[in-house]
């Protein structure tokens, strides 16, 4: 059976998002059909629109999603019809060299649905991050479904599917922030604010938020920042050192991903400190650092892939913290919109006026 549903599609580079009828097949072996409840609007979706990911147009956008399993294919045991799930783009294979050495959070062979969703004329769609959740239904690999509780706000928990998990994980998993440490976060959009929340969860006692937008710094305060730095008028390296006894932060998280912000992170950390890059660099971006400084300052320079998360482990645990009132996922939901408002939500991302717009279906 083929399902005719509405979905948000971008047909070519920089063309506007259009809501169109798409065709979604019933799940085959290893696949799951999902009724989408909500999906966050992430910068990555806009990067697909702009052709910054690849040129496999047309794209079915959307990936920060929660939903309900409608049907499953043969041999699927992870989930069953009726289960509430958060979708993820790390469907662990269990067989690659990372999985074999007991590090599935670094799985090198994550997989997606085999069958293709299409436009009405048969044109195959490329789903964003293998998910394509700006649609009433989508088809994914069953391993992309993390079963979660159904007594919490789907709009809030769905954000764990990408950006919020990336930020939380950058602090908790990649940065391994410890109790009493100092943390600086450069860039306080959705990912950066999530990193601040993660640092607070981990027990950091000095959390410094850096951004050029005063509104984002206000949001960072609400997420747990103890100090804020407006880097449009202040030197972030000097200010971070000033708030850490002149030494620099134990962990500095670059949630922007530009050469200049990475250099700021590098020099704003303490000796033997850690830099975590979680902001996605633009294609072609390059970085130059004196090799003697890399050696002399010691410590670790890390990149955070999806917050180095294991969705089956991390999503349920974080949702429990949300239910206990220790992680305010509701604060990330800036507005709730319809499927035809995705293009307008992209414009708001550029202004920094929202942490997340969430499409509700």
N, C-alpha and C positions, 0 to 999 in steps of 0.2 A: 504494500500500500504506500502511496505517496501522499504526503501532507502538504497542502497549500496554505502558507502562512505569510504574514508580513515580516519584512526584514529591512534593516538599514544597510544600504549598499553604496559603495563608491566605485564608479565604473572606470575612471581613468585618473591620472595624476592631477591633483588639485581640483578635481571636479567636485561639485557639491554632493553632500549625502542625500540620497533619495530613498524613500520608503517604497519598496516594491514587493510584488508577490514572488516568493521563492518556493521551491519544491524541495521537501525534505523526505528522504526515504525512511522506511522502517529500518530498525537496527539489524545489522548482520552479525556474524560471529565477533564477539569481543566489543561490541558497540552498545551504546545506550542512547535512547531518544529522551530529550529533556524538555519539559514545559518550563520555559523561562519565567521567573517571577520578577527579577530585578537585575539590572546590569549597570555598573558604574561607568562613567565616561572618563577614560584614561588618556594621558598624552600619547601612549603607544598607538591608540586608535587613530589619533590625528597624524601620527608619523606614517601610518599605513596610507592615509589619504594623500599625504604629501610625497609619497614614493620613497620615503627614507628607509623603509624596511626592505622591500624588494618591489619588483614591477609585475607581480602576478595578478594584475587586475582582471576582472572586478573582485573586490574584497567584500565579504560579509563581515562587518565590523562588530566589535564588542567582545569582551572576555572576562570582566570582573563580575561574575554572575552567580546568582543562586537560583535554584529551581527545584522541580519535582520530577523524579524519574517517571516517564510515561510508559516506556517499554524497554526491554533489554534483549539482546541477541543471544545466540547459542553460546554456551560455556561461560556466561557471565555470572560470577558469584559475588563480586564486590558489593553490588547494589541490586535492589529489586524494585519493581513498580510501586510507587507510593512513597519511596524514600525521599526525604529532603536532602539536597546536596548543595555544596559549593563547588564550582568548577575550577579546575586548575590546569596549568599547561605543563605540569611535570608528571606525566603518566609513567611511573617507574617501570622499567623493563624487567628488572630482576636478574638480568643475564650479562650486562656489560661489565667492563673491568671495574667501574666504580661500585656497582652493586655487588660484585663478587668479593670486593674487599670490605664490604659492610658499610659503604658510604652511599646509600641510595639517594641522599639529598643532592649528590653530584651526578646522577644518572646521565650518561652520555647518549642514550638511545631512547629517549622518551618518544611516545607514539601517539598518533591521532586516529580518528575514524578513517576507515579505508574507502567507504563509499563517499561520493561527492554530492553536496547540495548544489542546486542549479537555479538559474533564472527560468522563466517560463519557456524561453526559446531553446533551452537545453545548454546554455552557456554555463560552464562549471564555475562555481564560486570558490575563492580561497578564503577560508575562515580565519579571522585574526587570531594569531597564536593557537591555531588549530581548534578554536572554540566557536566563534561567530555567534555571539549571544545577544546582539541587538536584533532579536527575532523572537517570535512567539514560541517557536520550537527550534532546537538545534540538535545535531547529531555529533556525538563525541565518542572517543574511546572510553570504555567503562572505567579504565584507570584514571581518567581525568575527573572522575566524580569522587568527592570526599563526603561521605555520609555525615550529617550533622543533626543537631536537635531541630525540631520544628516549632519550638515555643519561643523563638526569638525573632527579632525584626529581620526579615530576609534582605532588606536594602542595606542594613548595616553589616551583616555578616558576609554578604556577597563581596564586599570590598576586600576581604581577605584573599580573594582570588588572584590579586596582582599587587597593586601599589601599596596597600597597607601592609601586606605580608612582606613585601620587599623592604619597607622601612623598618618595621619591627624586627625582622630577621637580620638586617644589617647591623643593628645594635646588639641583639640578643645572641644570634647565632654566629655571624661573621666576626663582629667586633668583640664578642664574648665579654661584654661589659660586666664588671664586678661591683659588688657593694662598695660604696665609698669612693668610686672613681670619678674622674671628671670627663665629660663628653662635650664635644662641640659638633654642631650640625650646621653645615653650610647649604642653604637652600631649604626653605620652609614651606614648600607646597605640600601636597598630600603625602608623598613619600618621606620628605624631611620631617613633617610633623609626626608621622608614624614612628620614625627613628627616635624622636624625642620621647614619645610615649613608651617606646621600647626601653630606652635608657632609664626612664623613671621606674618601669617595672623591674629592671635588673638591679636597681638600688643605687644608681649614680646619684651623688649628692650635689654636684655642680654640673648643670646642663646649660650650655651656651648656644643660643639660636642666632644664626647669621643670615641676613637677607637684605635686599635692597628695597623691599616693599614693607612699609610700616604696618599695613594690614596683616601681612603674613606673620610679622613678629608678634602682633596681638594674638593671633591664633596659636602661635608657638607657646606663648605664655599659658594659654588655657590647657595645652597638652603636657605641661610640666617643665618648661624652660625656667631656669632660675635667673638667667641673665639674657639680654638681647643685645645684638650689635647690628646697627644699620650700616652696612658696608658701602652704602652710597656716599656716606660722609665720614665714616670711621675706617681705620685700617684694621681689618679683621684679625690679622696675625698679632698685632700689638694688643688689641682688646682681649683676645682669647688668653694671651699670656698674662695680661693684667688681672684677669679673673681667676687665674690658676697659680698665683704666687710667683709669677714671672717665668714659670717653667714651660707652659704649654699643656694642652689637654692630654689625658691618657689615651683617649680614642677620639679621632676626628673623622666624621662621616661626610663625604662629599655627595650630596644628593642632587647636584646640578650636572656634573660631568663635563665641565669645560677645562681646558688647560690651565686657565688662570685660577679657577676655584680649586683645582687639584694642587697647584703649587701652594695656595694658601693653606690647604689642609696639611700638606707635607711639612711646611715650616711652622705651623701652629700647634703641632703635637710635641709632647715632651720627648726627651731622649728615651729611646727604646719603646716609644709609643706606637700606636697603630693607626694607619690610615685605611679607611674603608671607602671604596668607590662603589656607589649604588646608582648614581645618576648615569643615564645612558649617553655616551658621547656621540656627537654627530659623526657620520661617515667622513673619513679623511682627517679627523682631528689628531694632532700629534702633540707630544709632550717632550720637553727637554729639561733635564735636571743635571746638575753637576754630580758626577758619579761619586766623587769624594764625599759629598753631602749625604748621598744615599748610604754609603758605607758608614760614615762618621756618626750619623744620627741613629743608626741601628733600628731595632723594632721591626714592624711588619707593614708591608704595603699589600693590601688585599682588595680583590674585587668580589662583590656580593652578587651571586646569581640567584635571583628570586628570593633574596634573603636567606640563601642556603637552607631553604625549608624542605621538610618532608611533609606534604599536605596531610597525609593520613594521621600523622602525629601532631602537627602544629595547629591545624585548623580547630579540631575539637578542644584542645587545651586552651587556645586563645578565646574561643567562644565561652568556655567555662569561666574564664577571668572576666569576660564581658558581663555574664550573668551575675557574677559576684560584685560587680560595680568597680572592679579594679582596672578595667580597660574600657575607655569611653568610645566605643565604635560609633555611637550615635553622633558624636561631635564631628565626624568626618562627612556626614551626609548634609551637604549644604542646601540642596534642593532636590525635589522629586519631580520628574518631568515625563513627558510622553515620548514615544518613539520618533515622532516628527520634529522633536526639538534637539536632536543630536548636534546638528550643525551650529545652532545657537550656543549650545554648551561648549563646543570647541572654541568659540570666540571668548567665552568667559574664562577658559583655561588660560588664554593669553593674557588676560587682564589680572589674573591672580585673585579674582573676586570670590572664587569658590575653592573648597578643598576637593569636593566631589559632587558633581551632578549625578543623580541616579535615575536611570530610566526604569519605570515600573510598567509591567505589561499585564 
